[in-house]
Amino acid sequence: MNTAPIVSKVWSFCTTLRDDGVGYGDYLEQLTYLIFLKMADEYAKSPYNRDVGVPTKYDWQSLKSKRGAELEGHYITLLRELGSRKGMLGQIFTKAQNKIQDPAKLYRLIDMVDGTNWVVMGADIKGDVYENLLEKNAEDTKSGAGQYFTPRALIRAMVECVRPEPGKRIADPACGTGGFFLAAYDFITQNHQLDKAQKAFLKHETFYGNEIVANTRRLCLMNMFLHNIGEIDGGVLISPNDALVAPSAQSYDYVLANPPFGKKSSMTFTNEEGEQETDDLTYNRQDFWATTSNKQLNFVQHIRTMLKTTGRAAVVVPDNVLFEGGAGETVRKKLLENTDLHTILRLPTGIFYAHGVKANVLFFDNHEASPDPWTKEIWYYDYRTNIHHTLKKKTMRYEDLVDFIACYNPQNRHEREATWNADNNPEGRWRKFGYEELRARDKTSLDVFWLKDKSLTDLDNLPEPDELAEEIIENLEAGLNSFREVLAGLEKAS
């Protein structure tokens, strides 16, 4: 079954609501509430006969039976009442609000959702529909939703390298809309013949995450549920708690993550004058190597503590994690000593919805304590130098990362061959650096490049004008954000 017509039908209604000031994110949020209620209604009937916990007074039929102002008032009450429930139901409707002010359009949306039998529809189809909607929502850069959406091509490549196995637990302490979970689920089901027990473990006990933003968490839960992860009346697999506050209650076999961009953790509060202020958060954790307000360094430390001694991680981090001094240097040294940080993928700009981000993927394996450093060498793949991507016209595809995956050699990463050679192939993107060489660098910087940027010397290698313009805009916006952080710090100090 082709998902495109369903996506087109569902998304076309958003255009109508845009005229009423309902943005992509608000529309997707309302759609989530309604699809969940419709599926609860379907499950309540034969042959399922399941009680999801939705009171008759606030069920799907109660919405269908009303019109006009009565419908609007009932919908507002319904959202508030269901948000007070426990389990998956309460998490889906946490802090839920009606964003559709026109009751006639609300009814049309209800009627559209009612026209599809969501339970019978295959998990791959309804899951793809929802993923398409999430991606369209992420493309609306004004909403800020893109920061919770990691490019699916990158996620798939990371999962292909880690190769998660059945019967093992996978975590993401900043899971956004759940992209890593879905890719891992697909990889496991496509590469293994699962028995009944393994299927049950995959559905109910494999995935655990944290997401502190209520709306993003609800989208994640719905995304997972539509992809056959978890139950509509089951336990909640995504915690609303800040993952960095305390050590994880259990350890995991794999951690796959793209923690939120932005160097500092902060909380907003109201001062004595009634004005909004922000305060930097520093997590005092005994199990951390360094105490810092740098959110990225804290996530790296936390992820290491989440792993079993045989656990493996693949984590997206911005460039500052590779070169920043102080706590950054401490964390890098400890990471090299206590884990096997064996691979770094250097990513290009133009692939994230957060502008101007320069990021990398760290692949490391945890180990038991040892007097000798576990990292012997780090293999680098430079997919940044002379690479140009944009979010619209030249998006990064999975095919663009196939060469990296082949170099990584997931089947046996201990058998690798460099493509870079000073004499024969000076433009090779894949080479290794030894522990002692990296450890001797200033501040143990892992910010390593060796390829020449051709755009600096060869005008024929400049990107297309529109690509160049988009890249300039991204860099300017990234610079403005940095200046805003500096200004906020100065204002706070004064």
C-alpha positions as CSV (number, residue, x, y, z in Angstrom):
1,M,0.0,0.0,0.0
2,N,1.4,3.4,-1.1
3,T,1.7,5.8,1.9
4,A,1.9,8.9,-0.3
5,P,-1.8,9.4,-0.8
6,I,-2.5,9.1,2.9
7,V,0.3,11.5,3.8
8,S,-1.0,13.9,1.1
9,K,-4.6,13.6,2.4
10,V,-3.6,14.1,6.0
11,W,-1.2,16.9,5.3
12,S,-3.4,18.8,2.9
13,F,-5.8,19.6,5.7
14,C,-2.9,21.4,7.4
15,T,-2.9,24.0,4.7
16,T,-6.5,24.8,5.5
17,L,-5.7,25.2,9.2
18,R,-2.7,27.4,8.4
19,D,-5.0,30.2,7.5
20,D,-6.4,30.1,11.0
21,G,-2.9,30.3,12.5
22,V,-2.5,26.6,13.3
23,G,1.2,25.7,12.6
24,Y,2.6,22.4,11.5
25,G,3.5,21.4,15.0
26,D,0.1,22.3,16.5
27,Y,-1.6,20.4,13.7
28,L,0.5,17.3,14.2
29,E,-0.2,17.5,17.9
30,Q,-4.0,17.6,17.4
31,L,-3.7,14.8,14.9
32,T,-1.9,12.7,17.4
33,Y,-4.7,13.1,20.0
34,L,-7.3,12.1,17.5
35,I,-5.6,9.1,16.0
36,F,-4.9,7.8,19.4
37,L,-8.6,8.1,20.4
38,K,-9.7,6.5,17.1
39,M,-7.3,3.6,17.7
40,A,-8.6,3.2,21.3
41,D,-12.1,3.0,19.9
42,E,-11.1,0.4,17.4
43,Y,-9.3,-1.7,20.1
44,A,-12.5,-1.5,22.3
45,K,-14.5,-3.4,19.6
46,S,-14.4,-7.0,18.5
47,P,-12.1,-9.0,18.1
48,Y,-9.8,-7.0,20.4
49,N,-12.3,-6.0,23.2
50,R,-9.6,-4.2,25.1
51,D,-10.1,-1.4,27.7
52,V,-7.5,1.3,27.0
53,G,-8.8,3.3,29.9
54,V,-10.7,6.0,28.0
55,P,-13.9,6.8,29.8
56,T,-17.1,6.5,27.7
57,K,-17.8,10.1,28.4
58,Y,-14.6,11.1,26.6
59,D,-14.2,8.5,24.0
60,W,-14.2,8.7,20.2
61,Q,-17.9,8.3,19.8
62,S,-18.5,11.3,22.2
63,L,-16.5,13.5,19.8
64,K,-18.2,12.3,16.7
65,S,-21.7,13.0,18.2
66,K,-21.2,16.7,18.7
67,R,-21.0,19.8,16.6
68,G,-20.2,23.5,16.8
69,A,-19.5,25.2,20.2
70,E,-20.6,22.0,22.0
71,L,-17.9,20.0,20.2
72,E,-15.2,22.6,21.0
73,G,-16.1,22.7,24.7
74,H,-16.3,19.0,24.9
75,Y,-12.9,18.6,23.2
76,I,-11.2,21.0,25.6
77,T,-12.7,19.1,28.6
78,L,-11.7,15.7,27.0
79,L,-8.1,16.8,26.6
80,R,-7.8,18.0,30.2
81,E,-9.4,14.9,31.7
82,L,-7.4,12.4,29.7
83,G,-4.2,14.3,30.6
84,S,-4.8,13.4,34.2
85,R,-4.8,9.7,33.6
86,K,-1.9,7.3,34.2
87,G,0.2,5.3,31.8
88,M,0.4,5.8,28.0
89,L,-2.9,7.5,27.9
90,G,-1.9,10.2,30.4
91,Q,1.5,10.8,28.7
92,I,-0.1,11.2,25.2
93,F,-2.5,13.9,26.6
94,T,-0.1,15.6,29.1
95,K,-0.6,19.4,28.9
96,A,-2.8,18.9,25.9
97,Q,-4.6,22.0,24.5
98,N,-7.0,22.6,21.7
99,K,-5.3,24.6,19.0
100,I,-8.2,24.5,16.5
101,Q,-10.5,27.4,17.2
102,D,-13.0,26.8,14.4
103,P,-15.3,23.9,15.5
104,A,-16.3,23.2,11.9
105,K,-12.7,22.5,10.9
106,L,-12.2,20.5,14.1
107,Y,-15.2,18.3,13.1
108,R,-13.8,17.9,9.5
109,L,-10.5,16.7,11.0
110,I,-12.3,14.2,13.2
111,D,-14.3,13.0,10.2
112,M,-11.0,12.6,8.2
113,V,-9.4,10.5,11.0
114,D,-12.6,8.5,11.4
115,G,-12.4,7.5,7.7
116,T,-9.3,5.3,8.3
117,N,-9.1,2.0,10.2
118,W,-5.8,2.6,11.9
119,V,-5.4,-0.7,13.8
120,V,-5.9,-2.9,10.7
121,M,-3.4,-0.7,8.7
122,G,0.1,-2.3,8.8
123,A,2.7,-0.9,11.2
124,D,5.0,-0.2,8.3
125,I,2.3,1.9,6.6
126,K,0.9,3.9,9.5
127,G,4.5,4.3,10.9
128,D,5.7,5.6,7.5
129,V,2.8,8.0,7.4
130,Y,3.6,9.4,10.8
131,E,7.3,9.6,10.1
132,N,6.6,11.6,6.9
133,L,4.5,14.0,9.0
134,L,7.3,14.4,11.6
135,E,9.8,15.2,8.8
136,K,7.5,17.7,7.2
137,N,7.0,19.3,10.7
138,A,10.8,19.4,11.2
139,E,11.2,21.2,7.9
140,D,9.2,24.1,9.3
141,T,12.3,25.8,10.8
142,K,10.3,28.6,12.5
143,S,8.7,26.1,14.8
144,G,12.0,24.8,16.2
145,A,10.8,21.2,15.7
146,G,13.9,20.4,13.7
147,Q,16.1,20.2,16.8
148,Y,14.2,17.0,17.8
149,F,14.6,15.4,14.4
150,T,17.8,13.7,13.4
151,P,18.3,13.1,9.7
152,R,17.0,9.5,9.1
153,A,19.9,8.7,6.6
154,L,22.4,9.4,9.4
155,I,20.4,7.4,12.0
156,R,20.2,4.4,9.6
157,A,24.0,4.5,9.0
158,M,24.8,4.7,12.7
159,V,22.5,1.7,13.4
160,E,24.0,-0.2,10.5
161,C,27.5,0.2,12.1
162,V,26.4,-0.7,15.6
163,R,24.3,-3.7,14.4
164,P,22.0,-4.1,17.5
165,E,21.0,-7.7,18.2
166,P,17.7,-9.3,19.5
167,G,17.3,-9.7,23.3
168,K,19.4,-6.7,24.2
169,R,18.3,-3.3,25.6
170,I,18.7,0.0,23.7
171,A,18.5,3.5,25.2
172,D,18.5,7.1,24.1
173,P,18.6,9.7,26.9
174,A,17.4,12.5,24.6
175,C,15.2,10.6,22.2
176,G,13.3,13.4,20.5
177,T,10.7,11.8,18.2
178,G,12.3,8.3,18.5
179,G,14.2,8.0,15.3
180,F,17.0,5.8,16.7
181,F,14.5,3.3,18.2
182,L,12.6,2.9,14.9
183,A,15.8,2.3,12.9
184,A,17.1,-0.2,15.5
185,Y,13.7,-2.0,15.4
186,D,13.8,-2.2,11.6
187,F,17.4,-3.4,11.6
188,I,16.7,-6.2,14.1
189,T,13.5,-7.4,12.4
190,Q,15.1,-7.3,8.9
191,N,18.3,-9.1,9.8
192,H,17.1,-11.7,12.3
193,Q,14.4,-14.4,12.3
194,L,12.7,-13.8,15.6
195,D,10.9,-16.3,17.7
196,K,7.8,-15.4,19.8
197,A,9.8,-14.6,22.9
198,Q,12.2,-12.4,21.0
199,K,9.4,-10.5,19.3
200,A,7.7,-9.9,22.7
201,F,11.1,-8.6,24.1
202,L,11.6,-6.3,21.1
203,K,8.1,-4.9,21.5
204,H,8.0,-4.4,25.3
205,E,11.5,-4.5,26.8
206,T,14.1,-3.4,24.3
207,F,13.7,0.4,24.1
208,Y,14.0,3.0,26.9
209,G,14.3,6.8,26.5
210,N,14.1,10.2,28.1
211,E,12.4,13.3,26.6
212,I,11.7,16.3,28.8
213,V,9.6,18.3,26.3
214,A,6.0,17.1,26.7
215,N,4.9,17.7,23.1
216,T,8.0,16.0,21.7
217,R,7.6,13.1,24.1
218,R,4.0,12.5,23.0
219,L,5.1,12.5,19.3
220,C,7.8,9.9,20.2
221,L,5.3,7.7,22.1
222,M,2.9,7.8,19.2
223,N,5.6,7.2,16.6
224,M,6.8,4.2,18.5
225,F,3.3,2.8,19.1
226,L,2.4,3.2,15.4
227,H,5.6,1.3,14.6
228,N,4.5,-1.6,16.8
229,I,6.7,-0.7,19.8
230,G,4.8,-0.8,23.1
231,E,1.1,-1.2,23.7
232,I,-1.7,1.4,23.7
233,D,-2.6,0.2,27.2
234,G,0.9,-0.7,28.3
235,G,3.7,0.9,30.3
236,V,5.4,4.1,29.3
237,L,8.8,3.5,27.6
238,I,9.8,7.2,27.6
239,S,10.5,9.0,30.8
240,P,9.7,12.8,31.2
241,N,12.7,13.1,33.6
242,D,15.9,15.0,32.8
243,A,18.3,12.1,32.1
244,L,21.3,14.1,33.4
245,V,20.0,14.6,36.9
246,A,20.9,11.1,38.2
247,P,22.5,7.9,37.1
248,S,20.4,5.5,35.1
249,A,18.5,2.9,37.1
250,Q,19.8,0.2,34.8
251,S,22.5,-0.3,32.3
252,Y,22.1,-0.9,28.6
253,D,23.7,-2.9,25.7
254,Y,23.5,0.0,23.3
255,V,23.1,3.8,23.5
256,L,22.2,5.6,20.3
257,A,21.7,9.3,20.7
258,N,21.8,12.8,19.3
259,P,21.6,15.0,22.4
260,P,20.1,18.5,21.9
261,F,22.4,21.1,20.4
262,G,23.4,24.1,22.6
263,K,26.4,24.1,24.9
264,K,24.7,24.9,28.2
265,S,21.9,23.3,30.2
266,S,19.7,25.9,31.8
267,M,16.4,26.4,33.6
268,T,14.0,29.3,33.5
269,F,12.6,30.9,36.6
270,T,10.9,34.0,37.7
271,N,12.9,36.5,39.9
272,E,11.6,38.7,42.7
273,E,10.7,41.4,40.2
274,G,8.6,39.0,38.3
275,E,11.0,38.8,35.3
276,Q,12.0,35.7,33.5
277,E,15.6,34.6,34.0
278,T,17.7,31.6,33.0
279,D,20.2,29.9,35.3
280,D,23.0,27.6,34.1
281,L,22.6,24.0,35.3
282,T,25.6,22.2,36.6
283,Y,25.0,18.5,37.5
284,N,27.0,17.4,40.5
285,R,27.3,13.7,39.7
286,Q,29.8,11.5,41.6
287,D,30.0,9.2,38.6
288,F,31.0,12.0,36.2
289,W,34.7,12.7,35.3
290,A,34.2,16.5,35.3
291,T,31.6,18.9,36.7
292,T,30.5,21.4,34.0
293,S,27.4,23.2,32.7
294,N,28.3,22.1,29.2
295,K,25.3,20.0,28.2
296,Q,27.2,18.1,25.5
297,L,30.0,17.0,27.8
298,N,27.5,16.0,30.4
299,F,25.6,13.8,27.9
300,V,28.8,12.1,26.8
301,Q,29.6,11.3,30.4
302,H,26.1,10.2,31.2
303,I,26.0,7.9,28.2
304,R,29.2,6.2,29.2
305,T,27.7,5.5,32.7
306,M,24.5,4.0,31.1
307,L,26.5,1.3,29.3
308,K,27.1,-2.2,30.5
309,T,30.8,-3.1,30.6
310,T,30.2,-4.7,27.2
311,G,28.0,-1.9,26.0
312,R,28.4,0.1,22.8
313,A,27.5,3.7,21.9
314,A,27.1,5.9,18.9
315,V,26.6,9.5,19.7
316,V,26.2,12.7,17.7
317,V,28.2,15.6,19.3
318,P,29.1,19.1,18.1
319,D,32.8,20.0,17.3
320,N,33.4,21.7,20.7
321,V,33.3,18.3,22.4
322,L,36.4,17.4,20.4
323,F,38.6,20.5,21.2
324,E,37.2,22.4,24.2
325,G,39.6,22.8,27.1
326,G,39.0,22.5,30.8
327,A,36.3,19.9,31.4
328,G,36.3,19.0,27.8
329,E,40.0,17.9,28.0
330,T,39.3,15.9,31.1
331,V,36.3,14.1,29.5
332,R,38.3,13.3,26.3
333,K,41.2,11.8,28.3
334,K,38.9,9.7,30.4
335,L,37.0,8.6,27.4
336,L,40.2,7.4,25.7
337,E,41.3,5.6,28.8
338,N,38.1,4.0,30.0
339,T,36.4,3.2,26.7
340,D,37.6,2.1,23.2
341,L,36.8,5.2,21.2
342,H,37.5,3.6,17.9
343,T,35.7,5.7,15.3
344,I,34.8,9.3,14.6
345,L,32.6,10.3,11.6
346,R,33.1,14.0,10.8
347,L,29.8,15.3,9.4
348,P,29.2,18.2,7.0
349,T,27.0,21.3,7.6
350,G,23.6,21.5,5.9
351,I,22.2,18.3,7.2
352,F,20.6,19.4,10.5
353,Y,17.6,21.7,11.0
354,A,19.6,23.6,13.6
355,H,21.6,26.0,11.5
356,G,25.4,26.0,11.2
357,V,25.9,22.9,13.3
358,K,29.3,21.2,12.8
359,A,28.9,17.7,14.3
360,N,30.5,14.3,14.5
361,V,29.5,10.8,15.5
362,L,31.6,9.1,18.2
363,F,31.5,5.4,18.3
364,F,32.9,3.8,21.5
365,D,32.7,0.5,23.4
366,N,32.7,0.4,27.1
367,H,35.0,-1.9,29.1
368,E,35.8,-2.9,32.7
369,A,38.4,-0.9,34.6
370,S,42.0,-1.3,33.3
371,P,45.4,0.3,34.2
372,D,46.1,0.7,30.4
373,P,44.0,2.9,28.1
374,W,41.4,0.9,26.1
375,T,41.7,3.2,23.1
376,K,44.6,2.1,20.9
377,E,43.8,4.1,17.8
378,I,40.9,6.1,16.4
379,W,39.7,5.8,12.8
380,Y,38.4,9.0,11.2
381,Y,36.1,9.3,8.3
382,D,36.1,12.9,6.9
383,Y,32.7,13.4,5.4
384,R,32.9,17.2,5.7
385,T,35.8,18.5,3.7
386,N,34.6,19.4,0.1
387,I,31.1,18.0,0.9
388,H,28.1,20.3,0.4
389,H,24.6,19.4,1.5
390,T,21.5,21.6,1.9
391,L,18.2,20.8,3.6
392,K,16.1,21.1,0.5
393,K,17.9,20.8,-2.9
394,K,20.8,18.5,-1.9
395,T,19.8,16.5,1.1
396,M,22.1,13.9,2.6
397,R,20.9,10.4,1.6
398,Y,21.8,7.0,3.0
399,E,23.7,6.3,-0.2
400,D,26.1,9.1,0.7
401,L,27.2,7.2,3.8
402,V,27.5,3.8,2.2
403,D,31.3,4.2,1.7
404,F,31.7,5.2,5.4
405,I,29.8,2.0,6.4
406,A,32.0,-0.1,4.2
407,C,35.1,1.5,5.7
408,Y,33.8,1.0,9.2
409,N,33.3,-2.7,8.4
410,P,30.5,-3.5,10.9
411,Q,31.0,-7.3,10.4
412,N,34.5,-7.1,11.9
413,R,35.6,-3.6,12.7
414,H,39.1,-4.9,13.8
415,E,39.8,-5.6,10.1
416,R,40.0,-2.2,8.4
417,E,42.0,-0.7,5.6
418,A,42.8,3.0,5.3
419,T,41.8,4.7,2.0
420,W,44.2,7.6,2.7
421,N,47.8,7.3,1.7
422,A,50.3,10.2,1.7
423,D,51.8,9.1,-1.6
424,N,49.1,7.1,-3.5
425,N,45.8,8.6,-2.3
426,P,46.2,11.9,-0.4
427,E,42.5,12.5,-0.9
428,G,41.4,9.4,1.0
429,R,38.7,10.1,3.6
430,W,39.5,7.1,5.9
431,R,42.6,6.9,8.1
432,K,43.6,6.2,11.7
433,F,45.6,8.0,14.3
434,G,47.3,6.2,17.3
435,Y,46.5,6.9,20.9
436,E,49.9,8.4,21.8
437,E,49.7,10.8,18.8
438,L,46.3,12.0,19.8
439,R,47.1,12.2,23.5
440,A,50.1,14.4,22.7
441,R,48.0,17.0,20.9
442,D,47.2,20.3,22.7
443,K,44.4,19.7,25.2
444,T,44.1,16.1,23.8
445,S,42.2,17.7,20.9
446,L,40.5,15.1,18.7
447,D,39.5,17.8,16.1
448,V,41.5,16.3,13.3
449,F,41.5,17.0,9.5
450,W,44.0,16.2,6.8
451,L,42.2,16.9,3.5
452,K,42.6,20.2,1.6
453,D,39.6,22.4,1.2
454,K,39.5,22.7,-2.6
455,S,37.2,25.7,-2.5
456,L,40.0,27.7,-1.1
457,T,42.3,27.1,-4.1
458,D,40.1,25.9,-7.0
459,L,37.1,28.1,-8.1
460,D,35.8,25.2,-10.1
461,N,35.1,23.3,-6.9
462,L,32.9,26.0,-5.4
463,P,29.4,24.8,-4.5
464,E,26.4,26.0,-6.6
465,P,25.4,29.7,-5.8
466,D,22.2,28.6,-4.0
467,E,24.1,26.0,-1.9
468,L,26.8,28.6,-1.1
469,A,24.1,31.2,-0.1
470,E,22.4,28.7,2.2
471,E,25.7,27.7,3.8
472,I,26.5,31.4,4.4
473,I,23.1,32.0,6.0
474,E,23.7,28.9,8.2
475,N,27.1,30.2,9.4
476,L,25.7,33.7,10.0
477,E,22.8,32.3,12.1
478,A,25.2,30.1,14.0
479,G,27.4,33.1,14.7
480,L,24.4,35.2,15.8
481,N,23.3,32.4,18.2
482,S,26.9,32.4,19.7
483,F,26.7,36.2,20.1
484,R,23.3,35.9,21.8
485,E,24.8,33.4,24.3
486,V,27.7,35.8,25.1
487,L,25.3,38.7,25.5
488,A,23.1,36.7,27.8
489,G,26.1,35.9,29.9
490,L,27.2,39.5,30.1
491,E,23.7,40.7,31.1
492,K,23.6,38.0,33.7
493,A,27.0,39.0,35.1
494,S,26.0,42.7,35.3
